[in-house]
Amino acid sequence: MSAITAPAPPAREAPPLTAQLAQAIAARHGRPRSFGDGEAEAFAPAVLEKARLCLLDFLACALEARNLPWSRQAAALAEATGPCSIVGRRDRALAADAAFANAVAGLGLVREDMHAGAVAHLGVVVWPAVLALAEARECRLGAALDAAVIGYEVGAKLGRAMVTPEFSRYFRPTGFIGPAAAAAAGAALLRLDAARTGSALGLAANMASGLNQWPHSGADDMFFHPGLAVRNGLTALRLAELGAHGSPGALDGAAGLLTAMRPDHAPPPITLFAEAPEILSVFFKPVPVCNFAQTPALAAIDLVRTDTPNPDAIRGVTVRVSRAARLYPGCDHAGPFARVLQAKMSIQYAVAEALLRGRIDEASYGALHDARRLALAARIEVVADDDLTAAFPGRQGARVEVRLEDGRRLARSLADVVAADAERVRARFHAAAIDALETQDAATGIAAAIDGPADGAVAALMALTRG
């Protein structure tokens, strides 16, 4: 008689990605914190130190950009008085309105922090969400820092899984991953349970938005993408708090966000904090231009400092970059330049400015129609380099090759972007804070609060940003 073999049990399907992320977030924010009960911090000191520096950099950008047109427009949308601060202004607003305005101002200089692997600016969605919620709900700095680290982690992991050069031809990465990053940070700050956190992430995935048509004309759309992302993330979070049920498969289901946007329609597995926290991979831009123009600009500045070529003797320039840099909308544009944002995206404009002035700052955008600058930009060719493409996103290298009228050739290469260090971030913050708030005491007080004890009140910190 033959043996009877029992049928194998059906394979257990993995939980949907929203549930996996929610469980990881709830487990992380559920750890006790030293400022309340004498237990261990949720993250290592080096991680929290990076979070503090990211916050300082975000406030520096928002303060310096406070009077730019898009910052004023975003702040003007706040119609009701509330408990939350709009950075650099006396106004106080409801959380969603304050977060919208602060996100737009944070991106206003195009000098916001950068995560190369996600091709996204995480600080301009994470910090506005965390600061507005923490101020409204009377949270402590330590909880806000922990929540921000989680927001950076979720945003970076989703960006790595979704964003490719082909994706970026049409869609703005920050606008697509921003709602989930903001919702994740908010869920961690408010200590939502895993079920509500999963619903917040699912709802936020439905709110992804942002087209990359704006670089073709330099229109203002991009400035508002992070504002929409953080407002949508906070809306998803509030709905989940109230009991709304977000689709568990909104990220990796048959019609989920990652499934729809990936070329292979096959979302990869995502594990939070499997390696070093993603916030440690964030860098601070040294100059106020698009991420992909950073290294070419720095290479050109270095070439000018060492070889001092006569700009009028330049007959041609070749800039070698990664394929991602060349294909990103607006980066390979030699002019003309109708608007500031069009120039800030252009590799040609950045390199021309560097070769003419030996530096790039906000004064670089005061004369977009300058004939000398336009003529030089028109002689700059941007080329995708195989080796630089293979190194991206781990490294963002570039090579600038200059041909002079006497036949000489000058070149400068950088294997990676040279990020602004902590000293420079702090110097930029103090300069922006003193200019905006018109007092050394406020600038010093903000920095001291950010560097201070974890049990400091976020509301007290934000009050200082209003002057």
MOJO-V335955 format. One record per backbone hydrogen bond with DSSP energy under -0.5 kcal/mol. NH is the residue of the N-H (numbers start at 1). CO is the residue of the C=O. Records with the same first field share a line. If there is no record, write none. Layout:
NH=CO / CO
//
This chain:
5=3
6=4
13=11
18=248
19=16
20=16
21=17
22=18
23=19
24=20
25=21
26=22
27=23
28=24
29=25
30=26
31=28
36=33
37=33
38=34
39=33
47=44
48=44
49=45
50=46
51=47
52=48
53=49
54=50
55=51
56=52
57=53
58=54
59=55
60=56
61=57
62=58
63=59
64=60
65=61
66=63
68=65
71=68
72=68
73=69
74=70
75=71
76=72
77=73 / 74
78=75
79=77
84=93
86=91
87=85
88=465
89=86
93=84
94=80
98=94
99=95
100=96
101=97
102=98
103=99
104=100
105=101
106=102
107=103
108=104 / 105
110=107
114=283
115=120
116=114
119=115
120=115
122=120
125=122
126=122
127=123
128=123
129=125
130=126
131=127
132=128
133=129
134=130
135=131
136=132
137=133
138=135
139=134
141=456
142=454
144=140
145=141
146=142
147=143
148=144
149=145
150=146
151=147
152=148
153=149
154=150
155=151
156=152
157=153
158=154
159=155
160=156
161=157
162=158
163=159
168=164
169=165 / 166
170=167
171=167
172=210
173=171
175=172
176=172 / 173
177=173
178=174
181=177
182=178
183=179
184=180
185=181
186=182
187=183
188=184
189=185
190=186
191=187 / 188
192=187
197=193
198=194
199=195
200=196
201=197
202=198
203=199
204=200
205=201
206=202 / 203
207=204
208=205
209=175
212=170
216=213
217=214
218=214
219=214
222=219
223=220
224=220 / 221
225=221 / 222
226=222
228=224
229=225
230=226
231=227
232=228
233=229
234=230
235=231
236=232
237=233
238=234
239=235
240=236
241=237
242=238
243=240
244=239
246=244
250=247
253=249
256=253
257=250
258=251
259=251
260=256
261=257
262=258
265=262
274=271
280=277
281=278
282=279
283=114
289=287
290=344
293=290
294=290 / 291
295=291
297=293
298=294
299=295
300=296
301=297
302=298
303=299
304=300
305=301
306=302
307=303
308=303 / 304
311=309
313=310
314=311
315=403
316=403
317=379
318=401
319=381
320=318 / 399
321=319 / 383
326=322
327=323
328=324
331=328
332=328
333=331
338=336
343=339
344=340
345=341
346=342
347=331
348=331
350=346
351=347
352=348
353=349
354=350
355=351
356=352
357=353
358=353 / 354
359=353
364=361
365=362
366=363
370=367
374=370
375=371
376=372
377=373
378=374
379=375 / 376
380=377
381=317 / 379
383=319 / 381
385=321
389=385
390=386
391=387
392=388 / 389
395=391
397=395
398=414
399=320
400=412
401=318 / 399
402=410
403=316
404=402 / 408
405=313
407=404
410=402
412=400
414=398
419=417
420=284
425=421
426=422
427=423
428=424
429=425
430=426
431=427
432=428
433=429
434=430
435=431
436=432
437=433
438=434
443=439
444=440
445=441
446=442
447=443
448=444
449=445
450=446
451=447
452=448
456=453
458=139
461=457
462=458
463=459
464=460 / 461
465=461
466=462 / 463
467=464
//
